[in-house]
Amino acid sequence: MQAPIHSLASLFKQLGLPAEPEDIEKFVTSHSPLKPSLKLADAFFWTPSQAEFLRDEILEDADWAEVVDQLNLMLRKKPITGKQN
């Protein structure tokens, strides 16, 4: 299995978003979980150009597709907040 061509940070940069690890964590926490029926590119928080990029990369199974899938999975998980007792 090959390593992904692009990193999550590079995807965030490509989307014009802050790309430091804490920025990515904050983005995922504030935008998740997405409804199972909602396609990633159809989420309300993307600009039209971001949505188009995400849609195209998945449809074309382009070199960004693997990291887009990773972001998709991250946004589907319920964020863990606060302490666990």
Backbone as CSV, one residue per row, in Angstrom:
resi,resn,N_x,N_y,N_z,CA_x,CA_y,CA_z,C_x,C_y,C_z
1,MET,0.839,-1.178,0.000,0.000,0.000,0.000,0.886,1.243,0.000
2,GLN,0.588,2.152,-0.893,1.373,3.376,-0.991,0.932,4.390,0.052
3,ALA,1.878,5.196,0.478,1.553,6.299,1.385,0.760,7.345,0.604
4,PRO,-0.136,8.058,1.284,-0.894,9.106,0.584,0.046,10.141,-0.026
5,ILE,-0.348,10.664,-1.171,0.446,11.679,-1.854,0.373,13.001,-1.096
6,HIS,-0.814,13.313,-0.580,-1.049,14.582,0.100,-1.386,14.343,1.568
7,SER,-1.028,15.301,2.392,-1.345,15.230,3.818,-2.646,15.980,4.092
8,LEU,-3.172,15.769,5.282,-4.364,16.502,5.702,-4.072,18.005,5.742
9,ALA,-2.894,18.369,6.221,-2.514,19.790,6.253,-2.464,20.376,4.844
10,SER,-1.946,19.621,3.884,-1.889,20.147,2.514,-3.286,20.276,1.915
11,LEU,-4.215,19.395,2.298,-5.603,19.528,1.842,-6.214,20.812,2.397
12,PHE,-5.996,21.072,3.670,-6.532,22.297,4.266,-5.941,23.524,3.579
13,LYS,-4.658,23.497,3.264,-4.045,24.615,2.536,-4.678,24.765,1.159
14,GLN,-4.896,23.648,0.476,-5.516,23.662,-0.849,-6.921,24.273,-0.784
15,LEU,-7.614,24.014,0.322,-8.966,24.552,0.510,-8.956,25.993,1.022
16,GLY,-7.764,26.534,1.274,-7.652,27.904,1.759,-7.979,28.048,3.231
17,LEU,-7.797,26.967,3.983,-8.095,26.949,5.414,-6.806,26.905,6.224
18,PRO,-6.845,27.377,7.469,-5.675,27.233,8.342,-5.309,25.753,8.464
19,ALA,-4.027,25.446,8.447,-3.602,24.054,8.310,-2.717,23.527,9.430
20,GLU,-2.599,24.265,10.511,-1.843,23.748,11.654,-2.671,22.655,12.328
21,PRO,-2.027,21.693,12.984,-2.783,20.596,13.620,-3.920,21.073,14.521
22,GLU,-3.679,22.121,15.302,-4.747,22.612,16.187,-5.889,23.245,15.400
23,ASP,-5.577,23.846,14.235,-6.614,24.415,13.368,-7.483,23.309,12.775
24,ILE,-6.842,22.242,12.344,-7.568,21.109,11.770,-8.468,20.485,12.828
25,GLU,-7.934,20.290,14.021,-8.727,19.709,15.111,-9.932,20.592,15.437
26,LYS,-9.716,21.895,15.491,-10.803,22.829,15.787,-11.869,22.779,14.690
27,PHE,-11.438,22.739,13.435,-12.374,22.666,12.312,-13.221,21.403,12.409
28,VAL,-12.571,20.275,12.612,-13.285,18.996,12.679,-14.246,18.989,13.865
29,THR,-13.791,19.451,15.004,-14.639,19.475,16.199,-15.860,20.369,16.001
30,SER,-15.664,21.511,15.377,-16.773,22.456,15.223,-17.734,22.101,14.096
31,HIS,-17.343,21.189,13.194,-18.203,20.850,12.062,-18.686,19.400,12.064
32,SER,-18.438,18.673,13.118,-18.855,17.278,13.138,-19.823,17.032,14.283
33,PRO,-20.595,15.982,14.210,-20.619,14.989,13.138,-21.555,15.405,11.998
34,LEU,-21.168,15.043,10.787,-22.049,15.238,9.638,-23.092,14.130,9.623
35,LYS,-24.264,14.444,9.114,-25.307,13.429,8.972,-24.825,12.371,7.983
36,PRO,-25.135,11.095,8.240,-24.697,10.025,7.336,-25.173,10.214,5.895
37,SER,-26.336,10.814,5.712,-26.889,10.980,4.364,-26.289,12.164,3.604
38,LEU,-25.546,13.017,4.290,-24.988,14.220,3.675,-23.634,13.923,3.042
39,LYS,-23.516,14.251,1.766,-22.216,14.111,1.103,-21.288,15.210,1.610
40,LEU,-20.027,14.872,1.734,-19.044,15.819,2.257,-19.100,17.153,1.522
41,ALA,-19.104,17.121,0.209,-19.072,18.354,-0.582,-20.350,19.174,-0.452
42,ASP,-21.420,18.570,0.057,-22.690,19.282,0.213,-22.856,19.920,1.592
43,ALA,-21.863,19.787,2.447,-21.950,20.379,3.784,-22.033,21.902,3.667
44,PHE,-22.778,22.507,4.573,-23.076,23.940,4.509,-21.850,24.844,4.650
45,PHE,-20.785,24.348,5.245,-19.664,25.222,5.591,-18.652,25.427,4.475
46,TRP,-18.798,24.736,3.352,-17.857,24.920,2.242,-18.289,26.093,1.366
47,THR,-17.310,26.786,0.815,-17.607,27.763,-0.230,-17.910,26.973,-1.502
48,PRO,-18.526,27.597,-2.497,-18.782,26.872,-3.746,-17.509,26.285,-4.371
49,SER,-16.409,27.019,-4.332,-15.174,26.500,-4.945,-14.586,25.346,-4.133
50,GLN,-14.675,25.406,-2.807,-14.207,24.290,-1.976,-15.049,23.043,-2.249
51,ALA,-16.368,23.219,-2.308,-17.269,22.091,-2.565,-16.981,21.468,-3.929
52,GLU,-16.756,22.303,-4.924,-16.451,21.803,-6.264,-15.147,21.001,-6.257
53,PHE,-14.136,21.520,-5.585,-12.859,20.811,-5.501,-13.051,19.439,-4.858
54,LEU,-13.722,19.392,-3.717,-13.935,18.121,-3.010,-14.723,17.141,-3.876
55,ARG,-15.777,17.616,-4.504,-16.610,16.766,-5.357,-15.789,16.209,-6.525
56,ASP,-15.047,17.074,-7.183,-14.245,16.649,-8.336,-13.184,15.631,-7.946
57,GLU,-12.529,15.852,-6.835,-11.455,14.938,-6.426,-11.994,13.543,-6.118
58,ILE,-13.161,13.468,-5.499,-13.763,12.164,-5.209,-14.264,11.512,-6.493
59,LEU,-14.983,12.266,-7.321,-15.538,11.702,-8.556,-14.450,11.194,-9.493
60,GLU,-13.361,11.917,-9.573,-12.272,11.543,-10.476,-11.294,10.565,-9.837
61,ASP,-11.523,10.240,-8.553,-10.592,9.397,-7.799,-9.161,9.912,-8.004
62,ALA,-9.036,11.224,-7.910,-7.760,11.903,-8.147,-6.803,11.683,-6.981
63,ASP,-5.602,12.237,-7.103,-4.589,11.996,-6.072,-4.944,12.616,-4.721
64,TRP,-5.916,13.511,-4.681,-6.386,14.072,-3.412,-7.456,13.192,-2.771
65,ALA,-8.002,12.231,-3.495,-9.169,11.471,-3.031,-8.943,10.789,-1.687
66,GLU,-7.781,10.221,-1.468,-7.527,9.498,-0.222,-7.582,10.422,0.992
67,VAL,-6.986,11.585,0.893,-6.997,12.508,2.031,-8.370,13.176,2.176
68,VAL,-9.099,13.354,1.081,-10.480,13.842,1.169,-11.332,12.807,1.900
69,ASP,-11.129,11.528,1.600,-11.829,10.457,2.323,-11.488,10.484,3.808
70,GLN,-10.233,10.737,4.119,-9.811,10.817,5.524,-10.565,11.939,6.242
71,LEU,-10.648,13.106,5.619,-11.386,14.222,6.207,-12.861,13.866,6.351
72,ASN,-13.417,13.224,5.351,-14.812,12.800,5.396,-15.070,11.919,6.618
73,LEU,-14.214,10.943,6.842,-14.367,10.054,8.003,-14.228,10.820,9.313
74,MET,-13.293,11.730,9.365,-13.095,12.523,10.585,-14.338,13.348,10.916
75,LEU,-14.983,13.885,9.889,-16.158,14.727,10.097,-17.416,13.916,10.409
76,ARG,-17.355,12.616,10.258,-18.512,11.751,10.555,-18.515,11.287,12.005
77,LYS,-17.382,11.360,12.664,-17.285,10.907,14.051,-17.801,11.986,14.987
78,LYS,-18.440,11.545,16.043,-18.899,12.484,17.061,-17.675,12.969,17.828
79,PRO,-17.510,14.292,17.950,-16.333,14.800,18.660,-16.360,14.424,20.133
80,ILE,-15.189,14.174,20.671,-15.041,13.874,22.094,-14.767,15.195,22.793
81,THR,-15.631,15.549,23.720,-15.449,16.800,24.449,-15.484,16.534,25.940
82,GLY,-14.711,17.311,26.662,-14.707,17.196,28.117,-14.031,15.943,28.609
83,LYS,-14.023,15.790,29.910,-13.390,14.638,30.545,-14.330,13.449,30.549
84,GLN,-13.753,12.291,30.433,-14.495,11.044,30.570,-14.361,10.572,32.002
85,ASN,-15.445,10.266,32.663,-15.399,9.752,34.039,-15.562,8.264,34.047
